[in-house]
Amino acid sequence: MEAAAAIFGVAAAGAVFTVVNWLSRPRQVEQILAVTGARVLLTTRAWEALQPRRLESATPIRYVEDLLGASDRDPVTRGAE
């Protein structure tokens, strides 16, 4: 459910998402972030806790848990009005 919400949120923001296998090791994730030019890594704290070390990347990490229930933003209407 969290992944679906994140994907739709990214698309609604007009951004592009790249799927990263949750079994990927930190060095693999760092490479993916570097190659794709990712501006943010959207993940869960549970995934981060499974990693043997913290990521060494300039890409900021945002957590899905922090975004769920965030009611300080109004929905944006897209398309013809």
Residue, then its C-alpha position, 0 to 999 in steps of 0.5 A: m500500500e505504501a508503494a502504491a501511494a508513493i508512486f501515485g504521489v510522485a506521478a501527481a507531483g509531475a516527477v518520475f520514479t525509479v523502482v529500487n529492489w528492496l533487497s539491494r545492498p547500500r552500494q547498489v542503491e548508491q549507484i542507482l541514485a548516482v546514475t539516475g540523478a535522483r533528487v530524493l530517495l523515498t523509502t521506509r524506516a523499516w527498509e533503512a533498518l535492514q541495511p548493514r550501513r547507512l547510505e553514502s549519498a548526497t541524495p536526501i532521504r524522505y520517509v513514507e511514514d512521514l508523508l502518510g497522514a500529512s494533512d497540511r497540503d490541499p489536493v491539487t486539481r490537474g487537467a482541464e477545468 
